[in-house]
Amino acid sequence: MTRQIEYFLDCSSPWTYLSFKGIIDLKKVKDFEIIWKPILVGGIFNSINPSVYESRKHPVKEKLEYSQKDMADWAKLRDIEFNWPKIFPINSVKAMRGAFYFLDHSKDIEAYLNSIFKAYWTDGSDISDDQFLKGLAASHEVSPEEFLNFINLPETKARLIENTQELMTRGGFGSPTFFVNEEDMYFGNDRIQLIEKLL
């Protein structure tokens, strides 16, 4: 039986972009199914992990410098070009709701998410903007109007909230978070090697 890995993710996180590339690469050599779980990580920070905001307000110089080096090292490994966006943090709520459209309509969710990640973290696009999202939808042969209507539906909004709450209920506190066999949790881009060993 093919194993399932639940993947809770928010494209507003650079570490999640790294993990996205990592899990897609791993899927090429290991047999498992990704269960995509879009979330809003800001909702988690507001609810149970406000220390993230404090560390942004009062960064430790040495830790920040190392974090930037660490991210650059991982980006090289994952073959990702990072250009820190002018708008940070970004409101990713609509982009993450858009993932449900691709899941529900059996569209290429990996291509959609890759486009969102690249648009924000490489090209610096405002992924919260309706016009940008309409253009992105069109580039994936999706009706821009239908896409925008979908992401504004109350039930779509509710699903993103439910996924976010589910992650917190199960002990998660950020993005990216993976669950193997429903209970075995892994947090962070650099835990993919542990998942590979497990598989």
C-alpha positions in Angstrom: 0.0 0.0 0.0 1.3 3.4 -0.9 2.2 5.5 2.1 0.6 8.9 2.6 2.4 12.0 3.8 0.2 14.9 5.0 1.8 18.2 4.1 0.6 21.3 5.9 2.0 24.4 4.1 1.8 28.1 3.6 3.6 29.7 0.7 4.4 32.8 2.7 7.3 30.9 4.3 10.7 30.7 2.5 11.4 27.5 4.4 8.2 26.0 3.1 9.4 26.8 -0.5 12.5 24.9 0.3 10.5 22.0 1.7 8.2 22.0 -1.3 11.1 21.4 -3.6 12.5 18.9 -1.3 9.3 16.8 -0.9 8.7 16.9 -4.7 12.3 15.6 -5.3 11.8 12.9 -2.7 8.6 11.8 -4.4 10.6 11.1 -7.5 12.6 8.4 -5.8 10.2 7.1 -3.1 6.7 5.7 -3.3 4.2 7.9 -1.4 1.2 10.1 -1.9 1.2 13.7 -0.7 -2.0 14.8 1.0 -2.0 18.6 0.5 -3.1 20.7 3.5 -3.1 24.4 2.8 -3.0 26.5 5.9 -2.6 30.1 7.1 0.5 30.1 9.2 -0.2 33.6 10.5 -3.3 32.2 12.2 -1.0 29.8 14.1 1.4 32.5 15.1 -1.5 34.6 16.4 -3.0 31.7 18.3 -0.2 29.6 19.8 3.2 30.8 18.5 3.5 34.6 19.0 7.3 34.2 19.7 7.8 34.4 15.9 6.6 38.0 15.9 8.8 38.8 18.9 11.9 37.4 17.2 11.2 39.6 14.2 10.9 42.7 16.4 14.0 41.9 18.4 16.3 39.7 16.2 19.5 38.2 17.6 22.1 39.5 15.2 24.2 36.4 15.1 21.2 34.1 14.8 19.8 36.2 11.9 23.1 36.2 10.0 23.4 32.4 10.4 19.8 31.9 9.4 20.4 33.9 6.2 23.5 31.7 5.4 21.5 28.6 6.2 18.7 29.6 3.9 21.2 30.4 1.1 22.9 27.0 1.5 19.5 25.2 1.3 18.4 27.3 -1.7 21.6 26.2 -3.5 20.9 22.6 -2.7 17.3 22.8 -3.8 18.1 24.9 -6.9 16.0 27.9 -5.8 16.7 31.5 -6.5 15.7 33.7 -3.6 15.2 37.4 -3.9 13.8 38.7 -0.6 10.5 40.4 -1.5 9.7 44.0 -0.7 6.4 43.0 0.8 7.1 40.8 3.8 5.3 39.3 5.5 2.7 38.8 2.7 -1.0 38.0 3.1 -1.1 34.6 1.5 -4.7 33.7 2.4 -6.2 34.0 -1.1 -3.3 32.2 -2.7 -3.6 29.3 -0.2 -7.4 29.2 -0.8 -6.6 28.9 -4.5 -4.9 25.6 -3.8 -8.2 24.1 -3.0 -9.5 25.0 -6.5 -6.7 23.0 -8.0 -7.3 20.1 -5.7 -11.0 20.0 -6.2 -10.8 20.2 -10.0 -8.0 17.7 -10.4 -5.7 20.3 -11.7 -1.9 20.2 -11.3 -1.5 21.4 -7.7 2.2 21.0 -7.8 2.5 23.4 -10.8 0.2 25.9 -9.1 2.1 25.9 -5.9 5.4 26.2 -7.7 4.1 29.2 -9.6 3.0 30.9 -6.3 6.3 30.2 -4.6 8.4 31.4 -7.5 6.2 34.5 -8.1 6.7 35.6 -4.5 10.1 34.4 -3.5 12.0 34.8 -6.8 10.0 37.5 -8.7 8.7 39.5 -5.8 5.1 39.6 -7.0 2.3 40.6 -4.8 0.5 37.3 -4.5 -2.3 38.9 -2.4 -3.4 41.0 -5.3 -6.6 39.9 -7.2 -5.2 40.9 -10.6 -2.1 38.9 -10.1 -4.2 35.9 -9.0 -6.4 36.2 -12.0 -3.4 36.3 -14.3 -1.9 33.3 -12.6 -5.1 31.4 -13.0 -5.2 32.2 -16.7 -1.7 30.9 -17.1 -2.8 27.6 -15.8 -5.8 27.5 -18.2 -8.3 28.3 -15.4 -11.1 30.9 -15.7 -9.9 33.9 -13.8 -13.4 34.9 -12.8 -14.3 31.3 -11.7 -11.1 31.1 -9.7 -11.6 34.4 -7.9 -15.2 33.6 -7.1 -14.1 30.2 -5.7 -11.5 31.7 -3.3 -14.0 34.1 -2.0 -16.7 31.5 -1.2 -17.5 31.2 2.5 -16.9 27.4 2.4 -13.5 27.9 0.8 -12.5 30.3 3.6 -13.8 27.9 6.2 -11.6 25.0 4.8 -8.4 27.0 5.2 -9.4 27.8 8.8 -10.3 24.2 9.5 -6.9 23.0 8.1 -5.1 25.5 10.2 -7.0 24.5 13.3 -6.4 20.9 12.6 -2.7 21.3 12.5 -2.7 23.1 15.9 -5.0 20.4 17.4 -2.5 17.8 16.3 0.4 19.5 17.9 1.7 21.6 14.9 3.0 25.1 15.3 4.2 26.3 11.9 4.9 25.6 8.2 6.1 23.3 6.8 4.7 20.4 8.9 4.6 16.8 7.7 2.7 13.8 9.2 3.7 10.3 8.3 1.2 7.6 9.3 -1.1 10.3 10.7 0.8 10.6 14.1 4.5 10.9 13.2 5.1 14.7 12.9 8.1 16.4 11.3 8.5 20.2 11.3 10.8 22.0 8.9 12.5 21.8 5.5 15.5 20.0 7.0 13.5 17.1 8.4 12.9 15.7 4.9 16.0 13.7 5.2 14.5 12.0 8.3 11.3 11.3 6.3 13.4 9.8 3.5 15.2 7.5 6.0 11.8 6.4 7.5 10.5 5.6 4.0 
